[in-house]
Amino acid sequence: MSPKSALIESLPQGLSPGLPAAPSAGPDPSGAGSAAELAPKTYRFEVLRFGHAPGDQPRFQAYELVVRKKMSVLEALLTLQEDQDPSLAFRYSCRGAVCGSCGMSINGKLNLACRVQLHTLATDRIVLEPLPGFDVLKDLVVDMNPFWEKYERVRPWLHAEISAVQESRISERQRQRIDQYVQCILCGVCYSACPARRANDAFAGPAALGKLYRFVADAREPSGSRALQRQDSQEGVWGCRTIMQCSGACPKDVRPAEGVRGVRRALLARKLPRLTRRNTP
């Protein structure tokens, strides 16, 4: 089981540096202070709470926070947890949009809490909810196990037998074909946004299939990969409805829907020669 599938609830920690502050531009003759300082502004956070006691019903709990500097939603949550309510539960790790742990719904839009800066939002009312489409364990913490099980199902690794350093090299152009799928951090945001997955719970989902294409398109991967054949079904690539919400939701600008189409093309390329031979007199 991947370590990301374990429940990692945030715990009170001392003051955290969070994301790096913008570098100081030196003394400001206007007296406004450094670039990272802002006029004090009060934000109202409405956080969906759940799972703290047997029979607990989902409810929103409101908090107010006065912000005087540039701050991400994740940093605000850490401050609320430290200063107002240590029972707040949410996941985080790197705080730099690398680990993918802090995915959630922020004012109805799926994103990583560490990427969203408060001062960029059009409102001072911030509604935070867990990623939809997952079972909620506690507050903003969801059960990622179904996501990881489907990810493991596509066997996302290189199956080629590499016996020498020379054989493992790929060209720059070949690398560019798969580069965006390498950038996927498996945050689950696209999986949560996918309407096809909500309609068919057995569907592997865009993250897993996008990662599969990363290896299918690798020049070192054999064309008859069994991992490719396993996804020739409605639970695999044919379950995608090409609605493209996964690509629009991805916080790392990966386009998993293109990966799904790439896997489909690879499957059809294998089938067409067999169909041609079958229909030849």
Stockholm file with secondary structure:
# STOCKHOLM 1.0

chainA/1-281         MSPKSALIESLPQGLSPGLPAAPSAGPDPSGAGSAAELAPKTYRFEVLRFGHAPGDQPRFQAYELVVRKKMSVLEALLTLQEDQDPSLAFRYSCRGAVCGSCGMSINGKLNLACRVQLHTLATDRIVLEPLPGFDVLKDLVVDMNPFWEKYERVRPWLHAEISAVQESRISERQRQRIDQYVQCILCGVCYSACPARRANDAFAGPAALGKLYRFVADAREPSGSRALQRQDSQEGVWGCRTIMQCSGACPKDVRPAEGVRGVRRALLARKLPRLTRRNTP
#=GR chainA/1-281 SS CCGGGSCCCCCCCSCCCCSCCCCCCCCCTTSCCCTTEEEEEEEEEEEEECCSSTTCCCEEEEEEEEEEECCBHHHHHHHHHHHTCTTCCCCCSSSSSSSCTTEEEETTEEEETTTCBGGGSSCSEEEEECCTTSCEEETTEECCHHHHHHHHHTCCSCCSCCCSTGGGCCCHHHHHHHHHHHTCCCCSHHHHHCHHHHHCTTSCCHHHHHHHHHHHTCTTSCTTCHHHHHTCSTTTGGGCCCCCHHHHHCTTCCCHHHHHHHHHHHHHHHHHHHHHHHHCC
#=GC SS_cons         CCGGGSCCCCCCCSCCCCSCCCCCCCCCTTSCCCTTEEEEEEEEEEEEECCSSTTCCCEEEEEEEEEEECCBHHHHHHHHHHHTCTTCCCCCSSSSSSSCTTEEEETTEEEETTTCBGGGSSCSEEEEECCTTSCEEETTEECCHHHHHHHHHTCCSCCSCCCSTGGGCCCHHHHHHHHHHHTCCCCSHHHHHCHHHHHCTTSCCHHHHHHHHHHHTCTTSCTTCHHHHHTCSTTTGGGCCCCCHHHHHCTTCCCHHHHHHHHHHHHHHHHHHHHHHHHCC
//
